[in-house]
Amino acid sequence: MESSTKTCDDLPAMVGRITKIAIWIEKAVLTVAIFMGGLMAVVVIYGVIARYVVQNPSIWTEELARALMIWTAYLGISIALRRRGHLGILFFVLKLPIPIQRIVKLFNDSLIGIFLVVLVVYGLDFVSEGKEQIETATGITMNYPFSIIPICGILSLIQLSLRMMIDFSLWGTTCSPFDSRLAYFRAS
């Protein structure tokens, strides 16, 4: 009986430990994404200057900027999953009792997990097929740009698993699995 009166303010210690791991992974991924985003900006600026100021366009800048943009966006997927920022229509779900919300959340997370496994499997196929495709301007094989697909899937699966562990540890409390405080919970 006592456990059902616990709220989101009474988060178990395990939530703090799991959150520390998730935040560490998020910071590492965010650091790489920020670096790639900055590098993309530098490459685009160089390309614009080369084309319009120097009048000697560099074709490789477009390919590299595109690859960096794709990598940055894919890395953002695991960050959004950690912060519970993925798309969801919660208006009706939040009106349901908390035990039903937990079931809906588990179902949603299971579907996301299945999608991420498919992303990893097909991403690995893309990487192996990309060995035979070569970018014309840079001369690199496409398996390098395509490698972000399985990397993104694996990072996102890790974050999803950690988030599901947090959600499971909150069963028996009055805390909704959709509570916005869970997205930004900082372990002390």
C-alpha positions as CSV (number, residue, x, y, z in Angstrom):
1,M,0.0,0.0,0.0
2,E,2.8,2.4,0.9
3,S,4.5,2.1,-2.5
4,S,1.4,3.3,-4.3
5,T,1.6,6.6,-2.6
6,K,5.1,7.4,-3.9
7,T,5.2,10.3,-6.4
8,C,7.7,11.5,-9.0
9,D,9.4,13.4,-6.2
10,D,10.3,10.1,-4.5
11,L,12.4,8.6,-7.4
12,P,14.2,5.4,-6.5
13,A,18.0,5.6,-6.2
14,M,18.3,3.2,-9.2
15,V,16.7,6.0,-11.4
16,G,19.6,8.3,-10.4
17,R,22.2,5.7,-11.4
18,I,20.5,4.9,-14.7
19,T,20.1,8.5,-15.4
20,K,23.8,9.2,-14.8
21,I,24.7,6.6,-17.5
22,A,22.1,8.0,-19.9
23,I,23.4,11.6,-19.4
24,W,27.0,10.5,-19.9
25,I,26.1,8.9,-23.2
26,E,24.0,11.9,-24.2
27,K,26.9,14.3,-23.4
28,A,29.3,12.2,-25.5
29,V,26.9,12.1,-28.4
30,L,26.1,15.8,-28.1
31,T,29.8,16.7,-28.1
32,V,30.3,14.7,-31.4
33,A,27.1,16.3,-32.9
34,I,28.2,19.8,-31.9
35,F,31.7,19.2,-33.4
36,M,30.1,17.9,-36.6
37,G,27.6,20.8,-36.8
38,G,30.5,23.3,-36.4
39,L,32.6,21.5,-39.0
40,M,29.6,21.5,-41.3
41,A,29.2,25.3,-40.9
42,V,33.0,25.8,-41.6
43,V,32.8,23.6,-44.7
44,V,29.7,25.4,-46.1
45,I,31.3,28.9,-45.4
46,Y,34.4,27.7,-47.2
47,G,32.4,26.4,-50.1
48,V,30.5,29.7,-50.4
49,I,33.7,31.8,-50.3
50,A,35.4,29.5,-52.8
51,R,32.4,29.7,-55.2
52,Y,31.5,33.4,-55.0
53,V,34.6,35.2,-53.7
54,V,37.5,33.3,-55.1
55,Q,35.5,32.1,-58.2
56,N,37.0,28.6,-57.9
57,P,34.2,26.3,-56.6
58,S,35.1,23.3,-54.5
59,I,32.7,20.4,-55.3
60,W,33.8,18.3,-52.3
61,T,32.3,20.8,-49.9
62,E,28.7,19.9,-50.8
63,E,29.3,16.2,-50.3
64,L,31.1,16.7,-47.0
65,A,28.5,19.1,-45.7
66,R,25.6,16.8,-46.6
67,A,27.3,13.8,-44.9
68,L,28.0,16.0,-41.8
69,M,24.4,17.2,-41.7
70,I,23.0,13.6,-41.9
71,W,25.4,12.4,-39.2
72,T,24.4,15.4,-36.9
73,A,20.7,14.7,-37.4
74,Y,21.0,11.0,-36.8
75,L,23.0,11.6,-33.6
76,G,20.2,13.9,-32.4
77,I,17.8,10.9,-32.5
78,S,19.4,9.3,-29.4
79,I,19.5,12.6,-27.6
80,A,15.8,13.1,-28.3
81,L,15.0,9.6,-27.0
82,R,16.9,10.3,-23.8
83,R,15.1,13.5,-23.3
84,R,11.7,11.9,-24.2
85,G,11.4,14.4,-27.0
86,H,10.1,12.1,-29.7
87,L,6.8,12.8,-31.3
88,G,3.8,11.7,-29.3
89,I,0.2,12.7,-29.1
90,L,-0.5,12.7,-25.3
91,F,-3.7,14.6,-25.0
92,F,-5.9,11.5,-24.7
93,V,-3.3,9.3,-23.1
94,L,-2.8,11.7,-20.2
95,K,-6.5,11.4,-19.4
96,L,-6.2,7.7,-18.8
97,P,-5.4,6.1,-15.4
98,I,-1.7,5.8,-14.7
99,P,-1.6,2.0,-15.0
100,I,-3.1,2.3,-18.5
101,Q,-0.6,5.0,-19.3
102,R,2.2,2.6,-18.4
103,I,0.8,0.0,-20.7
104,V,0.5,2.5,-23.6
105,K,4.1,3.7,-22.8
106,L,5.4,0.2,-22.8
107,F,3.6,-0.5,-26.1
108,N,5.0,2.7,-27.7
109,D,8.5,2.0,-26.5
110,S,8.3,-1.6,-27.8
111,L,7.3,-0.3,-31.3
112,I,10.2,2.2,-31.2
113,G,12.5,-0.6,-30.2
114,I,11.4,-2.8,-33.0
115,F,11.9,0.1,-35.4
116,L,15.4,0.7,-34.1
117,V,16.4,-3.0,-34.4
118,V,15.2,-2.9,-38.1
119,L,17.2,0.3,-38.5
120,V,20.3,-1.4,-37.2
121,V,19.8,-4.5,-39.4
122,Y,19.1,-2.6,-42.6
123,G,21.7,0.0,-41.7
124,L,24.4,-2.8,-41.6
125,D,23.2,-3.9,-45.1
126,F,23.6,-0.3,-46.3
127,V,27.1,-0.1,-44.9
128,S,28.1,-3.4,-46.7
129,E,26.5,-2.3,-49.9
130,G,28.1,1.2,-49.6
131,K,31.6,-0.3,-50.1
132,E,30.9,-0.4,-53.8
133,Q,29.5,3.2,-54.1
134,I,32.0,6.0,-54.3
135,E,31.3,9.7,-53.9
136,T,32.5,11.5,-57.0
137,A,34.1,14.6,-55.5
138,T,35.6,13.2,-52.4
139,G,36.4,9.7,-53.6
140,I,35.3,8.0,-50.4
141,T,33.1,4.9,-50.3
142,M,29.5,5.4,-49.1
143,N,30.0,2.9,-46.3
144,Y,31.4,5.7,-44.2
145,P,28.4,8.0,-44.5
146,F,26.0,5.1,-44.2
147,S,27.6,3.8,-41.0
148,I,25.7,6.4,-39.0
149,I,22.5,4.4,-39.6
150,P,23.4,1.4,-37.4
151,I,25.4,3.6,-35.0
152,C,22.3,5.7,-34.5
153,G,20.2,2.6,-34.0
154,I,22.5,1.2,-31.4
155,L,22.9,4.5,-29.5
156,S,19.1,5.0,-29.6
157,L,18.5,1.4,-28.4
158,I,20.8,2.0,-25.5
159,Q,19.0,5.2,-24.5
160,L,15.6,3.5,-25.0
161,S,16.6,0.6,-22.8
162,L,17.8,2.9,-20.1
163,R,14.6,4.9,-20.3
164,M,12.5,1.7,-20.1
165,M,14.5,0.7,-17.0
166,I,13.6,4.0,-15.4
167,D,9.9,3.6,-16.4
168,F,9.8,0.0,-14.9
169,S,11.4,1.2,-11.7
170,L,8.5,3.7,-11.3
171,W,5.8,1.1,-11.5
172,G,3.9,1.1,-8.2
173,T,4.2,4.9,-7.9
174,T,1.7,7.6,-8.8
175,C,4.2,9.0,-11.3
176,S,3.0,9.1,-14.9
177,P,5.5,7.6,-17.4
178,F,4.8,10.7,-19.5
179,D,5.8,13.2,-16.7
180,S,7.9,15.9,-18.2
181,R,10.2,15.9,-15.1
182,L,11.5,12.5,-16.1
183,A,13.0,14.0,-19.3
184,Y,15.2,16.4,-17.4
185,F,15.8,14.5,-14.2
186,R,19.4,15.1,-13.0
187,A,21.0,12.5,-10.8
188,S,22.6,14.0,-7.7
